Amino acid sequence: MAVSDRVGQHRHRMRARGYRPVQIWVPDVRTEQFAREAGHQAALVAQNDREGDDQDFIEAVTVGWDEE
């Protein structure tokens, strides 16, 4: 049986169970651009940890899931 036939049968079974296929696009973590951006964002987070009370503010205004 060809791969395309097996895939088709699998998709048919999944649809019969009430599922539908969804295609998503995600960043390619193997690229240099991704590595640069990840490093940049990590530096911003590290800098933020040293700079202020942002997290304290967020925690003060956040309602827990079980408190609503």
C-alpha positions, 0 to 999 in steps of 0.5 A: 500500500502506498504512503498516500493511500495510508495517509488517506485512510488515516485521514478518513478514520479521523474525520469519521471520529469527528476530527478535521485537519489543521495546518499551522506554521511555526518559526524555524528554530534552526535559522540564524534569524531565530537564534538572534531574535531569541537571544534578543528577547532573552536579553530583554527579559534578563534586563527587565528582571533587574529594572523594576516591579513589573511582575509585582504589578502584574501579580497584584492585578491578576485574579487567579483561575479559582478566584473568579 
